[in-house]
Amino acid sequence: MAIIQAFDPAAETARYLATLPPEVHARATAYTQGGHWLLLWGTLVAIAVAWLVIRSGVLVRLRDGVERTRPRPWIAALAVLPVALLLEELLSLPWSIYADWFREKSYGLTSQPLGGWLGEWAVGAGLGVVVSGIVLSVIYWLLRRAPKTWWIWSGGVATVTMVLVLVLAPIFLLPLFNSYTPAPAGPVRDAIVEMANANNVPSDKIFIYDGSKQSNRYTANVTGLFGSAQINISDTMLKAGADMSEIRAVVGHEMGHYARGHVLSRLAAMAVLLVIGFWAADRLFPLAAKLLGARDVKGIADPAGLPVLMAVLSVLGLLATPAFNSITRLAEADADNYALQVAGEPDGLARALVQTVEYRAATPGGLEEVLFYSHPSVSWRIRNAMNWKAARIAAPPAPASDG
Ligand SMILES: [Zn+2]
């Protein structure tokens, strides 16, 4: 007689988490909680950088020089904004090296040499200066033309820019940093194509990229928007020996982001937060200018006051972090549920999730998760998968007919 053992989702979750030794969990906790503090330090660095640039008086002198020879506000903006952005990038470089390279390296999360990291930083910073320079030129034009309502229009301009960047990223941006190759023929691709076809997701846009160049994180993602949307699997997953059930679960999760339009709902939420952020910046600018000692800045519409505006926006960004995270976290839970539905691999999903613990500690406190976690905790996600499995065991779906 067969002994039917009750399936206990809580015990199964604990068993999965226990596949990692306690020291790995402890290191993950140190890395993750240190990351929360990094948000605060990053904001303080942004304020310090703004203060340094203002103190130097460089932007005010440049503005005055340009206005003397060509008294047109838009020419002053075009001259001052790129210099302000470049100074900001350069002065925060030491912090970026520490936070984004050295710290990752010391936790074993990257094998990239500093030279390679710096090369990519230069490309990213250069692109950032150009794109932000263009967008800010428009925003400063709005500040001059519509001083009372600029924050609404600027929210729109920033949102349109995000849409453009999202659409163009897989075509022009991402190939600058990594090489993307269509998943090669074989069982992995067959499994992915089958799942994609069964769920009306285009199956020709599934790529493997050399993510291990920058990071050892076991990960996959969705990039692009509308026609340019694609699913990317980091080669770290293949190097870690992910089996077919893990790949199906992870790709199912990424397909969930695609199929349920998470990119668009996040964009909409960002647009709302941006409008609120610009409105708050409008109100806070005079106080911030005073605190930062920006005496020669002639108000928020003065491009020489960009460091003040950026400092205000970084503080607001820090305050908005829990809101951003909560929006993302909901979408992530939704994508997990989609993956369980289309891939039916609760154990594959659990095994894949265990691999992500090293950079996202598994069992945060409740408030910590709400404030700082962009994904539900791994313990919650595995439990969710095990609950799904338990429900399946209790009431198995009717077998599909072959006809
Ligand atoms: Zn996701």
Residues whose N, C-alpha, C, O or C-beta is under 5 A from the ligand:
A	BS01	ZN	E332 A335
